[in-house]
Amino acid sequence: MAKKNLSFFMRSTEPEIVKAPGPATFRDDEGKVIDFEIKVLTQKEITKINNNYRKRTMATDNRGNPLVLNGEVVWKTEKDSTRASCHMIVEALQYPDLKDPDLMKHYNCVDVTEMPLLVFSRPDEFAHVSKIVMAALGLNAGSEAVDKDTLDEAKN
C-alpha cells in the first residue's frame, strides 16, 4: 500500500488574523467604522479557556451528604459561560487590544474578563462584538449567514 501524502495536514503555525467591522458607534477621524482584528483561536485555546470557567464538585443533599446513584458519587458541573465568552473575546481581539494597560487603566479595571463589558457597554455594541468574534472563531454554528459573509468580505 502506498504511503499517503500528509503535507495537506501540515498547516502554518502562525495564527490567522481576520478583520471585521466593529460596532457603528466606533468610528475613526474620517467617520469610518473601525475594523477590528480578530485572532482565530485554536480549539486547544478555546477548550483551555472554557475549562478555566468550569467547576466540578460533588453533589450533596440538604444535610451536606454526598449524593450517590447506582453506587457512584454524583458530580455537578457549574459553568460561567459569560466570563468564558468574555475571556475568549479578550484573547481573540488583537485590535482593540483589551489587555492594553492604558485601556484597562482608563476603565479602572483589573480583571480582563470585565473589559468587553466596559469597553462595549451598550447592549448593541457588546452583541455585535460577541457575534463577530464568535463567528471568526467558528463558534456560531447555527447563526445567520450574515456573520460568515461579513467575515469572508473582511478576509478578502
Contacts in CASP RR format, 6 or more apart in sequence:
PFRMAT RR
TARGET T0000
AUTHOR 0000-0000-0000
METHOD contacts of the structure
MODEL  1
MAKKNLSFFMRSTEPEIVKAPGPATFRDDEGKVIDFEIKVLTQKEITKIN
NNYRKRTMATDNRGNPLVLNGEVVWKTEKDSTRASCHMIVEALQYPDLKD
PDLMKHYNCVDVTEMPLLVFSRPDEFAHVSKIVMAALGLNAGSEAVDKDT
LDEAKN
15 39 0 8 1.000
15 40 0 8 1.000
15 41 0 8 1.000
15 42 0 8 1.000
16 39 0 8 1.000
16 40 0 8 1.000
17 37 0 8 1.000
17 38 0 8 1.000
17 39 0 8 1.000
17 40 0 8 1.000
17 94 0 8 1.000
18 37 0 8 1.000
18 38 0 8 1.000
18 40 0 8 1.000
18 136 0 8 1.000
18 151 0 8 1.000
18 154 0 8 1.000
18 155 0 8 1.000
19 35 0 8 1.000
19 36 0 8 1.000
19 37 0 8 1.000
19 38 0 8 1.000
19 154 0 8 1.000
19 155 0 8 1.000
20 35 0 8 1.000
20 36 0 8 1.000
20 38 0 8 1.000
20 132 0 8 1.000
20 135 0 8 1.000
20 136 0 8 1.000
20 150 0 8 1.000
20 151 0 8 1.000
20 154 0 8 1.000
21 33 0 8 1.000
21 34 0 8 1.000
21 35 0 8 1.000
21 36 0 8 1.000
21 132 0 8 1.000
21 150 0 8 1.000
21 154 0 8 1.000
22 33 0 8 1.000
22 34 0 8 1.000
22 35 0 8 1.000
22 36 0 8 1.000
22 128 0 8 1.000
22 129 0 8 1.000
22 132 0 8 1.000
23 33 0 8 1.000
23 120 0 8 1.000
23 122 0 8 1.000
23 124 0 8 1.000
23 125 0 8 1.000
23 128 0 8 1.000
23 129 0 8 1.000
24 33 0 8 1.000
25 122 0 8 1.000
25 124 0 8 1.000
25 125 0 8 1.000
26 33 0 8 1.000
26 34 0 8 1.000
26 125 0 8 1.000
27 33 0 8 1.000
27 34 0 8 1.000
28 34 0 8 1.000
35 95 0 8 1.000
35 154 0 8 1.000
36 93 0 8 1.000
36 95 0 8 1.000
36 96 0 8 1.000
36 129 0 8 1.000
36 132 0 8 1.000
37 93 0 8 1.000
37 94 0 8 1.000
37 95 0 8 1.000
38 92 0 8 1.000
38 93 0 8 1.000
38 94 0 8 1.000
38 132 0 8 1.000
38 133 0 8 1.000
38 136 0 8 1.000
38 137 0 8 1.000
39 91 0 8 1.000
39 92 0 8 1.000
39 93 0 8 1.000
39 94 0 8 1.000
40 92 0 8 1.000
40 136 0 8 1.000
40 137 0 8 1.000
41 49 0 8 1.000
41 88 0 8 1.000
41 91 0 8 1.000
41 92 0 8 1.000
41 137 0 8 1.000
45 91 0 8 1.000
46 88 0 8 1.000
46 137 0 8 1.000
46 139 0 8 1.000
49 84 0 8 1.000
49 87 0 8 1.000
49 88 0 8 1.000
49 91 0 8 1.000
50 79 0 8 1.000
50 84 0 8 1.000
52 84 0 8 1.000
52 87 0 8 1.000
53 79 0 8 1.000
53 80 0 8 1.000
53 81 0 8 1.000
53 83 0 8 1.000
53 84 0 8 1.000
53 87 0 8 1.000
54 77 0 8 1.000
54 78 0 8 1.000
54 79 0 8 1.000
54 80 0 8 1.000
55 77 0 8 1.000
55 78 0 8 1.000
55 79 0 8 1.000
56 75 0 8 1.000
56 76 0 8 1.000
56 77 0 8 1.000
56 78 0 8 1.000
57 75 0 8 1.000
57 76 0 8 1.000
57 78 0 8 1.000
58 66 0 8 1.000
58 67 0 8 1.000
58 73 0 8 1.000
58 74 0 8 1.000
58 75 0 8 1.000
58 76 0 8 1.000
59 66 0 8 1.000
59 67 0 8 1.000
59 73 0 8 1.000
59 74 0 8 1.000
59 75 0 8 1.000
59 76 0 8 1.000
60 66 0 8 1.000
60 67 0 8 1.000
61 67 0 8 1.000
66 73 0 8 1.000
66 74 0 8 1.000
67 73 0 8 1.000
67 74 0 8 1.000
68 74 0 8 1.000
83 113 0 8 1.000
85 130 0 8 1.000
85 134 0 8 1.000
86 113 0 8 1.000
86 114 0 8 1.000
86 115 0 8 1.000
86 116 0 8 1.000
86 117 0 8 1.000
87 112 0 8 1.000
87 113 0 8 1.000
88 133 0 8 1.000
88 134 0 8 1.000
88 137 0 8 1.000
88 139 0 8 1.000
89 98 0 8 1.000
89 116 0 8 1.000
89 129 0 8 1.000
89 130 0 8 1.000
89 133 0 8 1.000
90 98 0 8 1.000
90 99 0 8 1.000
90 112 0 8 1.000
90 113 0 8 1.000
90 115 0 8 1.000
90 116 0 8 1.000
92 133 0 8 1.000
92 136 0 8 1.000
92 137 0 8 1.000
93 129 0 8 1.000
93 133 0 8 1.000
96 103 0 8 1.000
96 119 0 8 1.000
97 103 0 8 1.000
98 104 0 8 1.000
98 112 0 8 1.000
98 115 0 8 1.000
98 116 0 8 1.000
98 119 0 8 1.000
99 112 0 8 1.000
99 115 0 8 1.000
103 115 0 8 1.000
103 119 0 8 1.000
104 110 0 8 1.000
104 112 0 8 1.000
104 115 0 8 1.000
107 115 0 8 1.000
107 118 0 8 1.000
107 119 0 8 1.000
109 115 0 8 1.000
109 118 0 8 1.000
116 126 0 8 1.000
116 129 0 8 1.000
116 130 0 8 1.000
117 126 0 8 1.000
120 126 0 8 1.000
120 128 0 8 1.000
120 129 0 8 1.000
131 140 0 8 1.000
131 143 0 8 1.000
131 147 0 8 1.000
132 147 0 8 1.000
132 150 0 8 1.000
132 151 0 8 1.000
134 140 0 8 1.000
134 143 0 8 1.000
135 143 0 8 1.000
135 147 0 8 1.000
135 148 0 8 1.000
135 150 0 8 1.000
135 151 0 8 1.000
136 151 0 8 1.000
140 147 0 8 1.000
END
